[in-house]
Amino acid sequence: MYAIIETGGKQYRVSEGDVLRVEKLAVGEDETVEFDKVLVLSKDDQLSVGKPYLENVRVKATVLRHGKGEKIIVFKYKPKKNYRRKQGHRQPFTEVKIEKIEA
């Protein structure tokens, strides 16, 4: 059984027991979070597709930790004009473990 959920403007394919990194959530560590924006549910070789979301379907997960991703470098310059700007960015994330898919 798997589901496709939407959170943080992105879509993820999840199954029970999966650990994934999503955009940062305002939830403390070791707390439970519930995703109710479920787009697709596959159960016993039956595929249910929502328009746009499925009703009465929830995905429960536990927050494992918060953190920051790898640093990316943003470098802008204009040739022959002595214009250079270097900036780094680390995107915050929340790591969650999918506990249960309730249909």
C-alpha positions as CSV (number, residue, x, y, z in Angstrom):
1,M,0.0,0.0,0.0
2,Y,1.3,3.5,-0.8
3,A,0.0,7.0,-1.1
4,I,1.0,10.2,-2.7
5,I,0.8,13.2,-0.4
6,E,1.4,16.9,-0.8
7,T,3.2,19.1,1.7
8,G,5.3,22.2,1.3
9,G,4.4,22.6,-2.3
10,K,5.9,19.2,-3.2
11,Q,4.5,15.7,-3.7
12,Y,5.9,12.5,-2.1
13,R,5.2,8.8,-2.6
14,V,5.1,7.2,0.8
15,S,4.5,3.8,2.3
16,E,4.3,2.8,6.0
17,G,7.8,2.8,7.6
18,D,9.3,5.3,5.1
19,V,11.6,8.1,6.4
20,L,11.6,11.2,4.3
21,R,12.7,14.8,4.4
22,V,9.9,17.4,3.8
23,E,9.9,21.2,3.9
24,K,10.2,22.5,7.5
25,L,7.1,22.0,9.6
26,A,6.2,24.0,12.7
27,V,6.0,20.8,14.9
28,G,8.3,19.7,17.7
29,E,10.4,16.6,17.6
30,D,8.8,13.3,18.6
31,E,5.3,14.8,17.9
32,T,2.7,13.3,15.5
33,V,1.8,15.2,12.3
34,E,-1.1,14.3,10.1
35,F,-1.1,14.9,6.3
36,D,-4.6,15.2,4.9
37,K,-3.7,16.3,1.4
38,V,-3.6,12.8,-0.2
39,L,-3.7,12.8,-4.0
40,V,-3.5,9.0,-4.7
41,L,-4.0,5.9,-2.7
42,S,-3.1,2.4,-3.8
43,K,-4.5,-0.4,-1.7
44,D,-4.8,-4.1,-2.7
45,D,-4.2,-3.4,-6.4
46,Q,-6.9,-0.7,-6.4
47,L,-6.0,2.8,-7.3
48,S,-8.0,5.8,-5.9
49,V,-7.4,9.2,-7.4
50,G,-8.7,12.4,-5.8
51,K,-10.1,15.5,-7.5
52,P,-7.8,17.1,-6.3
53,Y,-7.6,15.3,-2.9
54,L,-9.2,12.2,-1.4
55,E,-11.6,12.5,1.4
56,N,-11.4,10.5,4.6
57,V,-7.8,9.5,3.9
58,R,-5.0,10.5,6.3
59,V,-1.3,9.8,6.6
60,K,0.1,9.9,10.1
61,A,3.8,10.5,10.7
62,T,6.2,11.1,13.6
63,V,8.7,13.9,13.5
64,L,12.2,12.5,14.0
65,R,14.3,15.7,13.7
66,H,14.8,19.1,12.2
67,G,17.9,20.2,10.3
68,K,19.4,22.0,7.4
69,G,20.4,20.6,4.1
70,E,23.6,20.9,2.2
71,K,24.9,24.4,1.4
72,I,24.4,25.6,-2.1
73,I,26.4,28.6,-3.5
74,V,24.7,31.4,-5.3
75,F,27.3,33.4,-7.3
76,K,26.4,36.3,-9.5
77,Y,28.8,38.4,-11.5
78,K,29.0,40.7,-14.5
79,P,32.0,40.4,-16.7
80,K,34.4,43.4,-17.0
81,K,32.4,45.4,-14.4
82,N,34.0,44.2,-11.1
83,Y,30.6,43.1,-9.8
84,R,30.7,39.8,-7.8
85,R,28.2,38.6,-5.2
86,K,28.7,35.2,-3.4
87,Q,25.9,34.0,-1.1
88,G,25.3,30.6,0.5
89,H,22.0,28.9,1.4
90,R,21.0,25.9,3.5
91,Q,17.4,24.9,3.2
92,P,15.7,23.8,6.5
93,F,13.9,20.5,6.5
94,T,11.9,18.2,8.8
95,E,12.6,14.5,8.8
96,V,9.5,12.4,9.4
97,K,8.7,8.7,9.6
98,I,5.4,7.5,8.1
99,E,3.6,5.5,10.8
100,K,0.2,4.7,9.3
101,I,-2.0,5.3,6.2
102,E,-5.6,5.5,7.2
103,A,-8.2,5.0,4.5
